[in-house]
C-alpha cells in the first residue's frame, strides 16, 4: 500500500473551500439574515459584514452507525445491590443535577450556531440576482464604434501610408548588407592601385588589371538597386473597438421644502444602495448627482447626500439639466445611460406636463432605463400620473414605484433592478 504524506504548509486561506461549501449549503438562512439586516441597518453601514445565527438542529447531518439490534449483555462493574431483572427506581428530587435555575414552561430551546460573514460575502448575498436591466453591450450586437489608431509598421499597405523615413532606412541597410564586401574589396583595390601608380608606374599589366577590377567592383555595387519593394514600409493603422459597455447613472433628488428630513433620509438611502450596487457591478461607470428645488444643479456626492438646502419644487429644472449634461458629455452611441429620480411627488402643477414632455421627447429615446421612486404615504399627485403616461410610452425602459418607509427600500430596489430574462 502506498502512503502519500502532504508536507506542504497551509496557506492563509486554508479553509476557503470549506467555507464556500458551508455558505452554499446554508444560503437560505444566510440570505434571510442579510435581508433582515438590510431592513434594520443604515445603508451607510451596508459594506460591513454581518453576524449570522443558524439553529443547531439545522446544521445536524445524517451519519452512518451500527444499530442496537440483537441480544446484548452489559456488565456494570461494582454492582453489589441489584440482580438481573430488577428495576432501578428514579432518584428523588429530579435527578442528580445541581443547577440553581428554575424550570420554564415556555417550550423547548435549542443551541444556535453563530458565525460572521465578511463584507464581500454580505454584499454578494445582498446583490444576488440583481442587475441593471437592458444593459446590452453594444459590441455583442455589432453596434460598436471604432476609432483608427496607429499600430506600428507593416510591410504591406496603402501607398498613401508609406513611411518615408523607415523605407529609406531599410533601403540603406539593405544596400550596406548586399554591397558591404564589394565596397571593402573596392577600397583595398583602389589603395593598391594608387600604390602601384606611385611606386611602380611602369608596371602597366598590374595597373590595368587593378583598374579592371575597380571597374568591375563599381559596376557590381551600382547594380544593387537604390530602392526595392522589400524596403517599403507602411504606417499600420487598425480599427480599435470603442466598446459602449460603459454606463452613466443620473441620480436626481428633490430637496424642496415639501421633502421632510425623514423623506430625504429614505431618498439618500435608496441612492446609497444604488451607488453601492453600481460600483460593485460595473468597472467603468460615471455617476452624476443632480439636486433640485426651484432650480437644479450638479453636485458632488458629499453635497448630494449631506448639504442642507430647501425651496419650492420645479422638477423640470432637474430634467433639463440632465438633458444638457447628456448632450454635452454622454453621447448615446458611446454610453449606456440610466436615470433614477427620487421625490415626494410634490410639484408645481403647471410643471408636471413639462416634465412628461421632456422625458418623452428629449430623454427617454436615449435612455437604457429610467426609475422614478415616489417617497410618500399620501395619495399620488399630478407628477405621478404624468409619469404614468411616460411609462405607457416607454414600457420597457421606464419604471415607477412608491416608497413609504425605509423598510420598503430593499424590496422596491429588487423589484426595479431584478434580473430580467431576455425574450
Secondary structure as the mmCIF struct_conf table of DSSP 4:
data_model
#
loop_
_struct_conf.conf_type_id
_struct_conf.id
_struct_conf.beg_label_comp_id
_struct_conf.beg_label_asym_id
_struct_conf.beg_label_seq_id
_struct_conf.end_label_comp_id
_struct_conf.end_label_asym_id
_struct_conf.end_label_seq_id
HELX_LH_PP_P HELX_LH_PP_P1 UNK A 8 UNK A 10
TURN_TY1_P TURN_TY1_P1 UNK A 12 UNK A 15
HELX_RH_AL_P HELX_RH_AL_P1 UNK A 16 UNK A 25
TURN_TY1_P TURN_TY1_P2 UNK A 26 UNK A 26
HELX_RH_AL_P HELX_RH_AL_P2 UNK A 27 UNK A 40
BEND BEND1 UNK A 41 UNK A 41
HELX_RH_3T_P HELX_RH_3T_P1 UNK A 43 UNK A 45
TURN_TY1_P TURN_TY1_P3 UNK A 46 UNK A 47
BEND BEND2 UNK A 48 UNK A 48
STRN STRN1 UNK A 50 UNK A 55
HELX_RH_3T_P HELX_RH_3T_P2 UNK A 56 UNK A 59
BEND BEND3 UNK A 70 UNK A 70
TURN_TY1_P TURN_TY1_P4 UNK A 77 UNK A 78
BEND BEND4 UNK A 81 UNK A 81
TURN_TY1_P TURN_TY1_P5 UNK A 84 UNK A 85
HELX_LH_PP_P HELX_LH_PP_P2 UNK A 86 UNK A 91
TURN_TY1_P TURN_TY1_P6 UNK A 92 UNK A 93
BEND BEND5 UNK A 94 UNK A 96
BEND BEND6 UNK A 106 UNK A 106
STRN STRN2 UNK A 112 UNK A 117
HELX_RH_AL_P HELX_RH_AL_P3 UNK A 119 UNK A 126
TURN_TY1_P TURN_TY1_P7 UNK A 127 UNK A 129
STRN STRN3 UNK A 130 UNK A 130
TURN_TY1_P TURN_TY1_P8 UNK A 133 UNK A 134
HELX_RH_3T_P HELX_RH_3T_P3 UNK A 138 UNK A 140
TURN_TY1_P TURN_TY1_P9 UNK A 141 UNK A 142
STRN STRN4 UNK A 145 UNK A 154
BEND BEND7 UNK A 155 UNK A 156
HELX_RH_3T_P HELX_RH_3T_P4 UNK A 159 UNK A 161
STRN STRN5 UNK A 162 UNK A 162
HELX_RH_AL_P HELX_RH_AL_P4 UNK A 164 UNK A 199
TURN_TY1_P TURN_TY1_P10 UNK A 201 UNK A 202
HELX_RH_AL_P HELX_RH_AL_P5 UNK A 204 UNK A 222
TURN_TY1_P TURN_TY1_P11 UNK A 223 UNK A 223
BEND BEND8 UNK A 224 UNK A 224
BEND BEND9 UNK A 226 UNK A 226
HELX_RH_3T_P HELX_RH_3T_P5 UNK A 229 UNK A 231
STRN STRN6 UNK A 234 UNK A 242
STRN STRN7 UNK A 247 UNK A 254
BEND BEND10 UNK A 256 UNK A 256
TURN_TY1_P TURN_TY1_P12 UNK A 257 UNK A 258
BEND BEND11 UNK A 259 UNK A 259
HELX_RH_AL_P HELX_RH_AL_P6 UNK A 261 UNK A 281
BEND BEND12 UNK A 283 UNK A 284
STRN STRN8 UNK A 285 UNK A 292
BEND BEND13 UNK A 293 UNK A 295
STRN STRN9 UNK A 296 UNK A 299
HELX_RH_AL_P HELX_RH_AL_P7 UNK A 301 UNK A 306
TURN_TY1_P TURN_TY1_P13 UNK A 315 UNK A 315
HELX_RH_AL_P HELX_RH_AL_P8 UNK A 316 UNK A 329
TURN_TY1_P TURN_TY1_P14 UNK A 332 UNK A 334
STRN STRN10 UNK A 336 UNK A 343
BEND BEND14 UNK A 345 UNK A 345
HELX_RH_AL_P HELX_RH_AL_P9 UNK A 349 UNK A 358
HELX_RH_PI_P HELX_RH_PI_P1 UNK A 359 UNK A 363
HELX_RH_3T_P HELX_RH_3T_P6 UNK A 364 UNK A 366
BEND BEND15 UNK A 368 UNK A 368
STRN STRN11 UNK A 369 UNK A 375
BEND BEND16 UNK A 377 UNK A 378
HELX_RH_AL_P HELX_RH_AL_P10 UNK A 382 UNK A 393
TURN_TY1_P TURN_TY1_P15 UNK A 394 UNK A 397
STRN STRN12 UNK A 398 UNK A 403
BEND BEND17 UNK A 405 UNK A 405
TURN_TY1_P TURN_TY1_P16 UNK A 406 UNK A 407
HELX_RH_AL_P HELX_RH_AL_P11 UNK A 408 UNK A 416
BEND BEND18 UNK A 417 UNK A 417
STRN STRN13 UNK A 418 UNK A 418
#
